[in-house]
């Protein structure tokens, strides 16, 4: 997936000598969370909209250089790492630099998200299953074995929640019949967090609960 096709060049980097007033006016015209700043062609960092509107507008960026955020990606950075950089820096714009730290352009968050939309994880027919197990007990090799021994394929997997005790894994499976997979996960001591209409185990529990309620109400 060639992310270089998504590089945008319609906004030039602002010189470190730019006035705060110009920066504030630019933010008022755009929807970006940050603007890129350079000095003599070399990337210096990003100024956030929140910070810019707190600065005195009769000064320049030079006087607020300490507030610049130094996040960026290279033109060779993988799209997943680019997506991570967006998340870590709470930004919707990401500067792209070459190996000499020269500013080449920027990525928009929505464009990089489209790279994710185009993966089999989202655009292939299948089912989603979410499982949990102890942080030290789960194994991706075991998870793969459980799915593949039930004649299903994995389109994608990621850790959707994690703490010191539990890890939650979200899986996209190229298989609609979930019951056998769900039961196998339970046999391997995984908690199935997601709900599945085919889950006979939960249906049986519901029926037994109804029988018990009727018995107690006699």
Backbone as a printed PyTorch tensor [residue, N CA C, xyz], in Angstrom:
tensor([[[  0.8430,  -1.1800,   0.0000],
         [  0.0000,   0.0000,   0.0000],
         [  0.8910,   1.2470,   0.0000]],

        [[  0.8320,   2.0120,  -1.0830],
         [  1.7350,   3.1370,  -1.2660],
         [  1.1340,   4.4100,  -0.6730]],

        [[  1.5530,   4.7650,   0.5190],
         [  1.0170,   5.9630,   1.1820],
         [  1.5410,   7.2560,   0.5580]],

        [[  2.6040,   7.1590,  -0.2360],
         [  3.1500,   8.3700,  -0.8610],
         [  2.1130,   9.0600,  -1.7380]],

        [[  1.1520,   8.2800,  -2.2400],
         [  0.0940,   8.8660,  -3.0680],
         [ -0.8160,   9.7870,  -2.2670]],

        [[ -0.7510,   9.6910,  -0.9500],
         [ -1.6260,  10.4920,  -0.0940],
         [ -0.9450,  11.7680,   0.4220]],

        [[  0.3180,  11.9770,   0.0790],
         [  0.9990,  13.1880,   0.5400],
         [  0.3850,  14.4220,  -0.1240]],

        [[  0.0600,  15.4210,   0.6990],
         [ -0.5670,  16.6650,   0.2270],
         [  0.4400,  17.8070,   0.3720]],

        [[  0.4500,  18.7020,  -0.6170],
         [  1.4330,  19.7970,  -0.6150],
         [  0.7920,  21.1760,  -0.6820]],

        [[ -0.5030,  21.2590,  -0.3840],
         [ -1.1700,  22.5460,  -0.5770],
         [ -0.9500,  23.5360,   0.5690]],

        [[ -0.3690,  23.0750,   1.6720],
         [ -0.0470,  23.9860,   2.7720],
         [  1.4570,  23.9580,   3.0090]],

        [[  2.1050,  25.0600,   2.8190],
         [  3.5450,  25.1300,   3.0480],
         [  3.8360,  25.2540,   4.5440]],

        [[  5.0240,  24.7990,   4.9170],
         [  5.4410,  24.9560,   6.3120],
         [  5.6580,  26.4350,   6.6060]],

        [[  5.3180,  26.8550,   7.8050],
         [  5.5040,  28.2540,   8.1990],
         [  6.9210,  28.4610,   8.7250]],

        [[  7.5410,  29.5750,   8.3770],
         [  8.8690,  29.8590,   8.9230],
         [  8.7770,  30.1560,  10.4170]],

        [[  9.8270,  29.8620,  11.1350],
         [  9.8560,  30.1060,  12.5740],
         [  9.6720,  31.5910,  12.8910]],

        [[  9.8930,  32.4270,  11.9040],
         [  9.7570,  33.8820,  12.1000],
         [  8.3260,  34.3750,  11.8670]],

        [[  7.4040,  33.4710,  11.5290],
         [  6.0280,  33.8700,  11.2370],
         [  5.3610,  34.4820,  12.4620]],

        [[  4.5160,  35.4560,  12.2180],
         [  3.8380,  36.1210,  13.3320],
         [  2.7340,  35.2270,  13.8870]],

        [[  2.4940,  35.3400,  15.1640],
         [  1.4360,  34.5710,  15.8110],
         [  0.0730,  34.9510,  15.2300]],

        [[ -0.0840,  36.2180,  14.8620],
         [ -1.3420,  36.6620,  14.2800],
         [ -1.6620,  35.8920,  13.0100]],

        [[ -0.6630,  35.7070,  12.1400],
         [ -0.8600,  34.9430,  10.8980],
         [ -1.2070,  33.4900,  11.2110]],

        [[ -0.5370,  32.9110,  12.1820],
         [ -0.8010,  31.5190,  12.5700],
         [ -2.2410,  31.3820,  13.0740]],

        [[ -2.6680,  32.3040,  13.9140],
         [ -4.0310,  32.2630,  14.4490],
         [ -5.0640,  32.4170,  13.3380]],

        [[ -4.8160,  33.3270,  12.4090],
         [ -5.7410,  33.5390,  11.2960],
         [ -5.8140,  32.2940,  10.4010]],

        [[ -4.6730,  31.6350,  10.2150],
         [ -4.6560,  30.4190,   9.3980],
         [ -5.4670,  29.3130,  10.0590]],

        [[ -5.3070,  29.1450,  11.3680],
         [ -6.0960,  28.1450,  12.0830],
         [ -7.5940,  28.4420,  11.9630]],

        [[ -7.9520,  29.7110,  11.9780],
         [ -9.3680,  30.0740,  11.8680],
         [ -9.9560,  29.7000,  10.5080]],

        [[ -9.0930,  29.5580,   9.5160],
         [ -9.5560,  29.2370,   8.1700],
         [ -9.5180,  27.7360,   7.8700]],

        [[ -8.8040,  26.9800,   8.7030],
         [ -8.6160,  25.5510,   8.4600],
         [ -9.2260,  24.7240,   9.5850]],

        [[ -9.2600,  23.4140,   9.3720],
         [ -9.7850,  22.5050,  10.4040],
         [ -8.6890,  21.6070,  10.9760]],

        [[ -7.4310,  21.9640,  10.7310],
         [ -6.3290,  21.1390,  11.2110],
         [ -5.9990,  21.4330,  12.6690]],

        [[ -5.5250,  20.4090,  13.3520],
         [ -5.1620,  20.5510,  14.7640],
         [ -3.7920,  21.1830,  14.9360]],

        [[ -2.9400,  21.0980,  13.9120],
         [ -1.5770,  21.6150,  13.9860],
         [ -1.1730,  22.2570,  12.6600]],

        [[ -0.1470,  23.0730,  12.7170],
         [  0.5140,  23.5970,  11.5230],
         [  2.0010,  23.2880,  11.6230]],

        [[  2.6380,  23.1060,  10.4790],
         [  4.0500,  22.6970,  10.4330],
         [  4.9410,  23.9340,  10.3900]],

        [[  6.0550,  23.8450,  11.1210],
         [  6.9880,  24.9790,  11.2310],
         [  8.3800,  24.5120,  10.8000]],

        [[  9.0860,  25.3570,  10.0460],
         [ 10.4400,  25.0330,   9.6210],
         [ 11.3460,  26.2470,   9.7800]],

        [[ 12.6410,  25.9790,   9.7060],
         [ 13.6390,  27.0490,   9.7760],
         [ 14.6920,  26.8010,   8.7080]],

        [[ 14.7570,  27.6970,   7.7390],
         [ 15.6990,  27.5750,   6.6190],
         [ 15.5920,  26.2100,   5.9490]],

        [[ 14.3610,  25.7600,   5.7220],
         [ 14.1220,  24.5180,   5.0130],
         [ 14.1670,  23.2680,   5.8620]],

        [[ 14.4940,  23.4000,   7.1400],
         [ 14.5700,  22.2280,   8.0220],
         [ 13.3950,  22.2060,   8.9920]],

        [[ 12.7770,  21.0620,   9.1150],
         [ 11.6180,  20.8980,   9.9860],
         [ 11.9750,  21.2250,  11.4340]],

        [[ 11.1180,  22.0170,  12.0750],
         [ 11.3260,  22.3930,  13.4760],
         [ 10.3140,  21.7540,  14.4170]],

        [[  9.1070,  21.5080,  13.9240],
         [  8.0620,  20.9260,  14.7660],
         [  6.6960,  21.4010,  14.3180]],

        [[  5.7000,  21.0990,  15.1540],
         [  4.3250,  21.4800,  14.8470],
         [  3.7730,  22.3480,  15.9750]],

        [[  3.0250,  23.3770,  15.6070],
         [  2.3690,  24.2090,  16.6030],
         [  0.8940,  23.8330,  16.6220]],

        [[  0.3560,  23.6160,  17.8080],
         [ -1.0390,  23.2050,  17.9160],
         [ -1.9640,  24.4180,  17.9140]],

        [[ -3.1920,  24.2100,  17.4820],
         [ -4.1770,  25.2900,  17.4710],
         [ -4.4420,  25.7860,  18.8840]],

        [[ -4.5150,  24.8580,  19.8430],
         [ -4.7780,  25.2400,  21.2330],
         [ -3.7080,  26.1900,  21.7530]],

        [[ -2.4360,  25.8360,  21.4890],
         [ -1.3440,  26.6970,  21.9490],
         [ -1.3470,  28.0360,  21.2360]],

        [[ -1.5520,  27.9860,  19.9200],
         [ -1.4600,  29.2170,  19.1220],
         [ -2.4410,  30.2790,  19.5990]],

        [[ -3.6270,  29.8670,  19.9850],
         [ -4.6260,  30.8380,  20.4190],
         [ -4.3650,  31.3490,  21.8400]],

        [[ -3.3870,  30.7430,  22.5080],
         [ -2.9890,  31.2380,  23.8340],
         [ -1.8020,  32.1970,  23.7540]],

        [[ -1.1610,  32.2550,  22.5680],
         [  0.0110,  33.1100,  22.4050],
         [ -0.4080,  34.5570,  22.1400]],

        [[  0.4900,  35.4750,  22.4600],
         [  0.2500,  36.8880,  22.1640],
         [  0.4550,  37.1280,  20.6710]],

        [[ -0.5360,  37.7290,  20.0330],
         [ -0.4980,  37.8150,  18.5690],
         [  0.4480,  38.8740,  18.0170]],

        [[  1.0900,  39.6430,  18.8900],
         [  2.0660,  40.6210,  18.4060],
         [  3.4940,  40.0680,  18.4490]],

        [[  3.6040,  38.7550,  18.7250],
         [  4.9200,  38.1160,  18.7670],
         [  5.0640,  37.1230,  17.6140]],

        [[  6.2090,  36.4570,  17.5400],
         [  6.4520,  35.4850,  16.4690],
         [  6.6330,  34.0890,  17.0580]],

        [[  6.6270,  33.1070,  16.1780],
         [  6.8240,  31.7230,  16.6180],
         [  8.1720,  31.5180,  17.2930]],

        [[  9.1520,  32.3150,  16.9050],
         [ 10.4880,  32.1960,  17.4950],
         [ 10.4240,  32.2740,  19.0150]],

        [[  9.5630,  33.1420,  19.5180],
         [  9.4560,  33.3370,  20.9650],
         [  8.6970,  32.2050,  21.6600]],

        [[  8.0700,  31.3340,  20.8620],
         [  7.3340,  30.2040,  21.4350],
         [  7.8640,  28.8720,  20.9020]],

        [[  9.1310,  28.8790,  20.5230],
         [  9.7360,  27.6900,  19.9420],
         [  9.6610,  26.4960,  20.8970]],

        [[  9.6720,  26.7580,  22.1980],
         [  9.6230,  25.6880,  23.2020],
         [  8.3230,  24.8830,  23.1240]],

        [[  7.2750,  25.4830,  22.5450],
         [  5.9680,  24.8300,  22.5020],
         [  5.7760,  23.9510,  21.2660]],

        [[  6.7300,  23.9580,  20.3560],
         [  6.5920,  23.1450,  19.1420],
         [  6.6590,  21.6600,  19.4780]],

        [[  5.7940,  20.9020,  18.8460],
         [  5.7400,  19.4500,  19.0600],
         [  6.5050,  18.7610,  17.9300]],

        [[  7.4870,  17.9110,  18.2590],
         [  8.4030,  17.3870,  17.2290],
         [  7.9580,  16.1040,  16.5340]],

        [[  6.6530,  15.8910,  16.3620],
         [  6.2260,  14.6300,  15.7260],
         [  6.2350,  14.7480,  14.2020]],

        [[  6.5240,  13.6130,  13.5500],
         [  6.5610,  13.5380,  12.0890],
         [  6.6960,  12.0730,  11.6900]],

        [[  6.5630,  11.7950,  10.4090],
         [  6.8730,  10.4650,   9.8620],
         [  7.7710,  10.6550,   8.6490]],

        [[  8.4250,   9.5710,   8.2520],
         [  9.2360,   9.5870,   7.0330],
         [  8.3870,   9.1230,   5.8550]],

        [[  8.8780,   9.3820,   4.6560],
         [  8.1320,   8.9460,   3.4800],
         [  8.1410,   7.4270,   3.3320]],

        [[  9.0200,   6.7440,   4.0790],
         [  9.0790,   5.2820,   4.0430],
         [  8.3110,   4.6350,   5.1980]],

        [[  7.6860,   5.4340,   6.0600],
         [  6.9850,   4.8900,   7.2200],
         [  5.7600,   4.0990,   6.7910]],

        [[  5.5680,   2.9170,   7.3990],
         [  4.4180,   2.0600,   7.0860],
         [  3.1260,   2.7330,   7.5440]],

        [[  2.0250,   2.4580,   6.8330],
         [  0.7710,   3.1560,   7.1340],
         [  0.2620,   2.8740,   8.5460]],

        [[  0.5530,   1.6880,   9.0920],
         [  0.1260,   1.4080,  10.4640],
         [  0.8890,   2.2690,  11.4590]],

        [[  2.1760,   2.4800,  11.1930],
         [  2.9730,   3.3520,  12.0510],
         [  2.5300,   4.8140,  11.9140]],

        [[  2.1080,   5.1910,  10.7150],
         [  1.5870,   6.5360,  10.5100],
         [  0.3060,   6.7260,  11.3190]],

        [[ -0.5630,   5.7120,  11.2730],
         [ -1.8120,   5.7690,  12.0310],
         [ -1.5330,   5.8630,  13.5240]],

        [[ -0.5290,   5.1230,  13.9860],
         [ -0.1470,   5.1860,  15.3970],
         [  0.3500,   6.5820,  15.7630]],

        [[  1.1300,   7.1940,  14.8630],
         [  1.6500,   8.5460,  15.1180],
         [  0.5090,   9.5490,  15.2580]],

        [[ -0.5240,   9.4110,  14.4370],
         [ -1.6970,  10.2740,  14.5720],
         [ -2.3170,  10.1240,  15.9580]],

        [[ -2.4830,   8.8750,  16.3870],
         [ -3.1350,   8.6170,  17.6710],
         [ -2.2980,   9.1110,  18.8450]],

        [[ -1.0040,   8.8540,  18.8070],
         [ -0.1360,   9.2420,  19.9180],
         [ -0.0500,  10.7510,  20.0920]],

        [[ -0.1720,  11.4800,  18.9930],
         [ -0.0020,  12.9330,  19.0530],
         [ -1.3120,  13.7050,  18.9530]],

        [[ -2.4250,  12.9660,  18.9620],
         [ -3.7480,  13.6040,  18.9580],
         [ -3.8450,  14.6720,  17.8740]],

        [[ -3.4800,  14.2680,  16.6790],
         [ -3.3990,  15.2030,  15.5570],
         [ -4.2050,  14.6810,  14.3770]],

        [[ -4.6690,  15.5740,  13.5060],
         [ -5.3190,  15.1380,  12.2680],
         [ -4.4920,  15.5210,  11.0440]],

        [[ -3.2490,  15.9610,  11.2830],
         [ -2.3080,  16.2900,  10.2130],
         [ -0.9350,  15.7640,  10.6270]],

        [[ -0.2160,  15.1690,   9.6670],
         [  1.0650,  14.5450,   9.9940],
         [  2.1240,  14.9480,   8.9730]],

        [[  3.1380,  15.7130,   9.3870],
         [  4.1960,  16.1110,   8.4520],
         [  5.0180,  14.9060,   7.9850]],

        [[  5.4100,  14.9590,   6.7240],
         [  6.2390,  13.9050,   6.1270],
         [  7.5930,  14.5180,   5.7820]],

        [[  8.6660,  13.8700,   6.2670],
         [ 10.0220,  14.3830,   6.0430],
         [ 10.8370,  13.3940,   5.2370]],

        [[ 11.8510,  13.9240,   4.5270],
         [ 12.8180,  13.0370,   3.8850],
         [ 13.9520,  12.7680,   4.8690]],

        [[ 14.9720,  12.0750,   4.4270],
         [ 16.0680,  11.6950,   5.3330],
         [ 16.9150,  12.8730,   5.7940]],

        [[ 16.7520,  14.0210,   5.1250],
         [ 17.4800,  15.2300,   5.5290],
         [ 16.6200,  16.1540,   6.3930]],

        [[ 15.4880,  15.6350,   6.8410],
         [ 14.5420,  16.3840,   7.6770],
         [ 13.9220,  17.5760,   6.9620]],

        [[ 13.8720,  17.4840,   5.6480],
         [ 13.1790,  18.5110,   4.8690],
         [ 11.7060,  18.1310,   4.7560]],

        [[ 10.8650,  19.1360,   4.8360],
         [  9.4140,  18.9300,   4.7980],
         [  8.9550,  18.6400,   3.3660]],

        [[  8.2860,  17.4940,   3.1750],
         [  7.8230,  17.0860,   1.8510],
         [  6.3460,  17.3690,   1.6360]],

        [[  5.5860,  17.4340,   2.6990],
         [  4.1420,  17.5800,   2.6300],
         [  3.5460,  16.9710,   3.8890]],

        [[  2.2660,  16.6470,   3.8220],
         [  1.6340,  16.1050,   5.0230],
         [  0.5600,  15.0870,   4.6550]],

        [[  0.2200,  14.2480,   5.6320],
         [ -0.9020,  13.3270,   5.5100],
         [ -2.0850,  13.8700,   6.2870]],

        [[ -3.2900,  13.6190,   5.7790],
         [ -4.4980,  13.8650,   6.5370],
         [ -4.9360,  12.5560,   7.1860]],

        [[ -5.4730,  12.6400,   8.3950],
         [ -5.8860,  11.4430,   9.1200],
         [ -6.9020,  10.6240,   8.3320]],

        [[ -7.8880,  11.2810,   7.7430],
         [ -8.9300,  10.5500,   7.0190],
         [ -8.3700,   9.7450,   5.8540]],

        [[ -7.3590,  10.2810,   5.1820],
         [ -6.7560,   9.5650,   4.0520],
         [ -6.0680,   8.2920,   4.5160]],

        [[ -5.3380,   8.3750,   5.6360],
         [ -4.6390,   7.1920,   6.1370],
         [ -5.6290,   6.1670,   6.6780]],

        [[ -6.7400,   6.6430,   7.2400],
         [ -7.7830,   5.7270,   7.7050],
         [ -8.3400,   4.9110,   6.5450]],

        [[ -8.3690,   5.4970,   5.3500],
         [ -8.8670,   4.7740,   4.1850],
         [ -7.9830,   3.5740,   3.8530]],

        [[ -6.6990,   3.6510,   4.2050],
         [ -5.8180,   2.4940,   4.0160],
         [ -6.3200,   1.3200,   4.8450]],

        [[ -6.8180,   1.6220,   6.0410],
         [ -7.3700,   0.5840,   6.9160],
         [ -8.6920,   0.0650,   6.3570]],

        [[ -9.5170,   0.9700,   5.8220],
         [-10.8000,   0.5610,   5.2630],
         [-10.6260,  -0.4140,   4.0980]],

        [[ -9.5160,  -0.2940,   3.3810],
         [ -9.2840,  -1.1230,   2.2030],
         [ -8.6980,  -2.4930,   2.5250]],

        [[ -8.4310,  -2.7740,   3.8000],
         [ -7.8690,  -4.0710,   4.1720],
         [ -8.9660,  -5.1260,   4.2880]],

        [[ -8.6300,  -6.4130,   4.1620],
         [ -9.6240,  -7.4800,   4.3360],
         [-10.2950,  -7.4500,   5.7000]],

        [[ -9.6240,  -6.8520,   6.6930],
         [-10.2240,  -6.7950,   8.0260],
         [-11.5970,  -6.1300,   7.9690]],

        [[-11.7550,  -5.1410,   7.0870],
         [-13.0250,  -4.4330,   7.0120],
         [-13.8470,  -4.7720,   5.7760]],

        [[-13.2040,  -4.9820,   4.6360],
         [-13.9980,  -5.0990,   3.4130],
         [-14.2920,  -6.5230,   2.9680]],

        [[-13.7910,  -7.5340,   3.6800],
         [-14.1340,  -8.9190,   3.3600],
         [-15.3100,  -9.3730,   4.2210]],

        [[-16.1750, -10.2030,   3.6270],
         [-17.2960, -10.7540,   4.3930],
         [-16.7600, -11.7000,   5.4630]],

        [[-17.3440, -11.6430,   6.6240],
         [-16.8940, -12.5040,   7.7150],
         [-17.5380, -12.0850,   9.0100]],

        [[-16.9890, -12.5410,  10.0920],
         [-17.5410, -12.2300,  11.3970],
         [-16.4850, -11.6970,  12.3380]],

        [[-16.9410, -10.9280,  13.3190],
         [-16.0580, -10.3760,  14.3490],
         [-16.2790, -11.1520,  15.6440]],

        [[-15.1930, -11.5360,  16.2700],
         [-15.2760, -12.1770,  17.5750],
         [-14.2590, -11.5130,  18.4990]],

        [[-14.6810, -11.2270,  19.7120],
         [-13.8180, -10.5810,  20.7020],
         [-13.6630, -11.5310,  21.8870]],

        [[-12.4050, -11.8320,  22.2220],
         [-12.1350, -12.7610,  23.3210],
         [-11.2030, -12.1160,  24.3340]],

        [[-11.2480, -12.6290,  25.5460],
         [-10.3840, -12.1430,  26.6280],
         [ -9.7180, -13.3250,  27.3140]],

        [[ -8.5020, -13.0520,  27.7950],
         [ -7.7960, -14.0480,  28.6030],
         [ -6.7530, -13.2990,  29.4350]],

        [[ -6.2050, -13.9650,  30.4280],
         [ -5.1840, -13.3570,  31.2560],
         [ -4.0330, -12.8250,  30.4330]],

        [[ -3.4960, -11.6860,  30.8610],
         [ -2.4480, -11.0170,  30.0870],
         [ -1.2420, -11.9120,  29.8410]],

        [[ -0.9960, -12.8500,  30.7350],
         [  0.1500, -13.7450,  30.5900],
         [ -0.2380, -15.1080,  30.0200]],

        [[ -1.5170, -15.2950,  29.7460],
         [ -1.9830, -16.6290,  29.3650],
         [ -2.3570, -16.7730,  27.8980]],

        [[ -2.6880, -15.6650,  27.2380],
         [ -3.1340, -15.7890,  25.8540],
         [ -1.9440, -15.9870,  24.9190]],

        [[ -2.2330, -16.5440,  23.7570],
         [ -1.1920, -16.7890,  22.7610],
         [ -1.7990, -16.6330,  21.3770]],

        [[ -1.1570, -15.8390,  20.5200],
         [ -1.6690, -15.6800,  19.1660],
         [ -1.5480, -16.9730,  18.3690]],

        [[ -0.5460, -17.7680,  18.6570],
         [ -0.4340, -19.0550,  17.9740],
         [ -1.5870, -19.9690,  18.3710]],

        [[ -1.9790, -19.9190,  19.6350],
         [ -3.1100, -20.7180,  20.1080],
         [ -4.4130, -20.2170,  19.4920]],

        [[ -4.5660, -18.8920,  19.4390],
         [ -5.7580, -18.3100,  18.8320],
         [ -5.8780, -18.7170,  17.3650]],

        [[ -4.7610, -18.6520,  16.6440],
         [ -4.7500, -19.0540,  15.2300],
         [ -5.1260, -20.5260,  15.0820]],

        [[ -4.6010, -21.3480,  15.9640],
         [ -4.8970, -22.7820,  15.9130],
         [ -6.3850, -23.0430,  16.1340]],

        [[ -6.9750, -22.3540,  17.1060],
         [ -8.3960, -22.5220,  17.4020],
         [ -9.2370, -22.1910,  16.1850]],

        [[ -8.9140, -21.0990,  15.5210],
         [ -9.7020, -20.6600,  14.3670],
         [ -9.4870, -21.5820,  13.1710]],

        [[ -8.2450, -21.9180,  12.8870],
         [ -7.9370, -22.6910,  11.6850],
         [ -8.3620, -24.1510,  11.7990]],

        [[ -8.3700, -24.7050,  13.0060],
         [ -8.8570, -26.0830,  13.1730],
         [-10.3720, -26.1620,  13.0070]],

        [[-11.0360, -25.0200,  13.0120],
         [-12.4750, -24.9750,  12.7380],
         [-12.7500, -24.5300,  11.3000]],

        [[-11.7430, -24.7120,  10.4340],
         [-11.8710, -24.4370,   8.9990],
         [-12.2140, -22.9820,   8.6950]],

        [[-11.6510, -22.0860,   9.4780],
         [-11.8600, -20.6590,   9.2340],
         [-10.5160, -19.9850,   8.9800]],

        [[-10.5800, -18.8020,   8.3950],
         [ -9.3860, -18.0120,   8.1080],
         [ -9.4170, -16.7170,   8.9090]],

        [[ -8.2360, -16.2410,   9.2900],
         [ -8.1320, -14.9690,  10.0080],
         [ -7.8360, -13.8500,   9.0170]],

        [[ -8.7030, -12.8390,   8.9890],
         [ -8.4790, -11.6700,   8.1420],
         [ -7.7300, -10.5720,   8.8890]],

        [[ -7.7530, -10.6310,  10.2080],
         [ -7.0440,  -9.6220,  10.9830],
         [ -7.2590,  -9.8410,  12.4660]],

        [[ -6.3300,  -9.3310,  13.2570],
         [ -6.4280,  -9.4360,  14.7120],
         [ -5.6600,  -8.2870,  15.3400]],

        [[ -6.2150,  -7.7450,  16.4110],
         [ -5.4850,  -6.7220,  17.1480],
         [ -5.9130,  -6.7330,  18.6090]],

        [[ -5.0320,  -6.2460,  19.4690],
         [ -5.3330,  -6.1360,  20.8960],
         [ -6.1610,  -4.8770,  21.0940]],

        [[ -7.4190,  -5.0450,  21.4680],
         [ -8.3350,  -3.9220,  21.5870],
         [ -8.4240,  -3.3790,  23.0040]],

        [[ -7.8870,  -4.1260,  23.9630],
         [ -7.8860,  -3.6560,  25.3440],
         [ -6.8480,  -4.4470,  26.1190]],

        [[ -6.1290,  -3.7690,  26.9960],
         [ -5.0940,  -4.4770,  27.7520],
         [ -4.8300,  -3.7710,  29.0710]],

        [[ -4.7130,  -4.5560,  30.1150],
         [ -4.2650,  -4.0220,  31.4030],
         [ -3.3700,  -5.0790,  32.0510]],

        [[ -3.0490,  -4.9030,  33.3100],
         [ -2.1080,  -5.8080,  33.9580],
         [ -2.6750,  -7.2110,  34.1440]],

        [[ -4.0030,  -7.3430,  34.0930],
         [ -4.6320,  -8.6390,  34.3540],
         [ -5.1730,  -9.3140,  33.1010]],

        [[ -5.8570,  -8.5420,  32.2480],
         [ -6.5530,  -9.1260,  31.1130],
         [ -6.1270,  -8.4930,  29.7960]],

        [[ -6.1550,  -9.3030,  28.7480],
         [ -5.9330,  -8.8050,  27.3910],
         [ -7.1340,  -9.1820,  26.5450]],

        [[ -7.6420,  -8.2120,  25.8010],
         [ -8.7920,  -8.4410,  24.9280],
         [ -8.3220,  -8.3990,  23.4790]],

        [[ -8.6990,  -9.3990,  22.7100],
         [ -8.2790,  -9.5020,  21.3160],
         [ -9.5050,  -9.4760,  20.4190]],

        [[ -9.4950,  -8.6100,  19.4150],
         [-10.5710,  -8.5430,  18.4290],
         [-10.1030,  -9.2280,  17.1510]],

        [[-10.9520, -10.1230,  16.6350],
         [-10.5870, -10.9410,  15.4860],
         [-11.6170, -10.7930,  14.3760]],

        [[-11.1420, -10.6960,  13.1440],
         [-12.0340, -10.7560,  11.9770],
         [-11.7950, -12.1130,  11.3320]],

        [[-12.8610, -12.8900,  11.2310],
         [-12.7570, -14.2720,  10.7810],
         [-13.5690, -14.4580,   9.5090]],

        [[-12.9810, -15.0830,   8.5210],
         [-13.6690, -15.3390,   7.2660],
         [-14.5330, -16.5690,   7.3490]],

        [[-15.5140, -16.4990,   8.2310],
         [-16.3700, -17.6540,   8.4800],
         [-17.6010, -17.1620,   9.2170]],

        [[-18.8060, -17.5150,   8.7370],
         [-20.0210, -17.0170,   9.3600],
         [-20.5140, -17.9100,  10.5040]],

        [[-20.2310, -19.2150,  10.4350],
         [-20.6800, -20.1320,  11.4810],
         [-19.7860, -20.0370,  12.7000]],

        [[-20.1730, -19.2210,  13.6660],
         [-19.3020, -18.9050,  14.7990],
         [-19.4070, -19.8950,  15.9520]],

        [[-20.4760, -20.6970,  16.0180],
         [-20.7150, -21.4670,  17.2320],
         [-19.5590, -22.3880,  17.6020]],

        [[-19.0400, -23.1360,  16.6230],
         [-17.9500, -24.0730,  16.9130],
         [-16.7010, -23.3340,  17.3880]],

        [[-16.4210, -22.1910,  16.7790],
         [-15.2480, -21.4060,  17.1730],
         [-15.4150, -20.8600,  18.5790]],

        [[-16.6060, -20.3380,  18.8630],
         [-16.8940, -19.7910,  20.1920],
         [-16.7270, -20.8640,  21.2640]],

        [[-17.2740, -22.0590,  21.0090],
         [-17.1680, -23.1370,  21.9950],
         [-15.7170, -23.5830,  22.1890]],

        [[-14.9570, -23.5920,  21.1020],
         [-13.5480, -23.9910,  21.2170],
         [-12.7680, -22.9770,  22.0490]],

        [[-13.0360, -21.7010,  21.8280],
         [-12.3760, -20.6800,  22.6520],
         [-12.6840, -20.8960,  24.1320]],

        [[-13.9170, -21.2200,  24.4440],
         [-14.2820, -21.4460,  25.8470],
         [-13.5580, -22.6670,  26.4180]],

        [[-13.3990, -23.6940,  25.6040],
         [-12.6840, -24.8860,  26.0840],
         [-11.2290, -24.5720,  26.3980]],

        [[-10.6850, -23.5630,  25.7220],
         [ -9.3130, -23.1400,  25.9790],
         [ -9.2610, -21.9850,  26.9960]],

        [[-10.3440, -21.8200,  27.7360],
         [-10.4200, -20.8550,  28.8530],
         [-10.3880, -19.3930,  28.4200]],

        [[-10.8340, -19.1190,  27.1990],
         [-11.0070, -17.7340,  26.7660],
         [-12.4390, -17.2920,  27.0930]],

        [[-12.5880, -16.0660,  27.5160],
         [-13.9130, -15.4820,  27.6910],
         [-14.3230, -14.8190,  26.3860]],

        [[-15.4820, -15.2040,  25.8740],
         [-15.9840, -14.6080,  24.6420],
         [-16.7990, -13.3740,  25.0140]],

        [[-16.2680, -12.1970,  24.6610],
         [-16.8860, -10.9280,  25.0400],
         [-18.0040, -10.5450,  24.0840]],

        [[-17.8150, -10.8290,  22.8190],
         [-18.8060, -10.4550,  21.8090],
         [-20.0200, -11.3720,  21.8780]],

        [[-21.1510, -10.8500,  21.3880],
         [-22.3980, -11.6280,  21.3650],
         [-22.6070, -12.2260,  19.9800]],

        [[-23.0790, -13.4710,  19.9680],
         [-23.2800, -14.1710,  18.6950],
         [-24.6220, -14.8960,  18.7270]],

        [[-25.4380, -14.6520,  17.7010],
         [-26.7630, -15.2450,  17.6500],
         [-26.7020, -16.7750,  17.6310]],

        [[-25.6190, -17.3270,  17.0750],
         [-25.4940, -18.7730,  16.9680],
         [-24.9650, -19.4300,  18.2400]],

        [[-24.6950, -18.6180,  19.2610],
         [-24.0490, -19.1340,  20.4630],
         [-25.0200, -20.0170,  21.2460]],

        [[-24.9630, -21.3190,  21.0280],
         [-25.8800, -22.2570,  21.6720],
         [-25.6550, -22.3370,  23.1720]],

        [[-24.4150, -22.0900,  23.5820],
         [-24.0920, -22.1410,  25.0090],
         [-24.9100, -21.1140,  25.7820]],

        [[-24.9230, -19.8810,  25.2890],
         [-25.6890, -18.8310,  25.9600],
         [-27.1860, -19.0900,  25.8540]],

        [[-27.6270, -19.6640,  24.7270],
         [-29.0370, -19.9830,  24.5590],
         [-29.4690, -21.0530,  25.5550]],

        [[-28.6000, -22.0530,  25.7490],
         [-28.9000, -23.1100,  26.7250],
         [-28.9830, -22.5380,  28.1330]],

        [[-28.0430, -21.6370,  28.4670],
         [-28.0800, -21.0070,  29.7890],
         [-29.3760, -20.2260,  29.9900]],

        [[-29.8070, -19.5430,  28.9300],
         [-31.0260, -18.7560,  29.0180],
         [-32.2320, -19.6630,  29.2620]],

        [[-32.2760, -20.7860,  28.5420],
         [-33.3830, -21.7130,  28.7190],
         [-33.3980, -22.2880,  30.1240]],

        [[-32.2020, -22.6720,  30.6280],
         [-32.1300, -23.2270,  31.9740],
         [-32.5410, -22.1980,  33.0130]],

        [[-32.1590, -20.9330,  32.7660],
         [-32.5440, -19.8700,  33.6820],
         [-34.0590, -19.6890,  33.6910]],

        [[-34.6720, -19.7800,  32.5180],
         [-36.1260, -19.6680,  32.4370],
         [-36.8180, -20.8100,  33.1510]],

        [[-36.2760, -22.0360,  32.9900],
         [-36.8430, -23.1940,  33.6800],
         [-36.7430, -23.0080,  35.1900]],

        [[-35.5990, -22.4910,  35.6400],
         [-35.3960, -22.2900,  37.0670],
         [-36.3720, -21.2500,  37.6050]],

        [[-36.5860, -20.1720,  36.8550],
         [-37.5300, -19.1390,  37.2760],
         [-38.9410, -19.7030,  37.4110]],

        [[-39.3130, -20.5390,  36.4280],
         [-40.6400, -21.1350,  36.4850],
         [-40.7830, -22.0500,  37.6990]],

        [[-39.7170, -22.8160,  37.9820],
         [-39.7380, -23.7320,  39.1290],
         [-39.8670, -22.9780,  40.4420]],

        [[-39.1020, -21.8800,  40.5590],
         [-39.1260, -21.0990,  41.7840],
         [-40.4470, -20.3700,  41.9870]],

        [[-41.1580, -20.1130,  40.8890],
         [-42.4160, -19.3810,  40.9840],
         [-43.6280, -20.2930,  41.1530]],

        [[-43.3900, -21.6100,  41.1720],
         [-44.5030, -22.5520,  41.3600],
         [-45.0630, -22.4420,  42.7850]]])
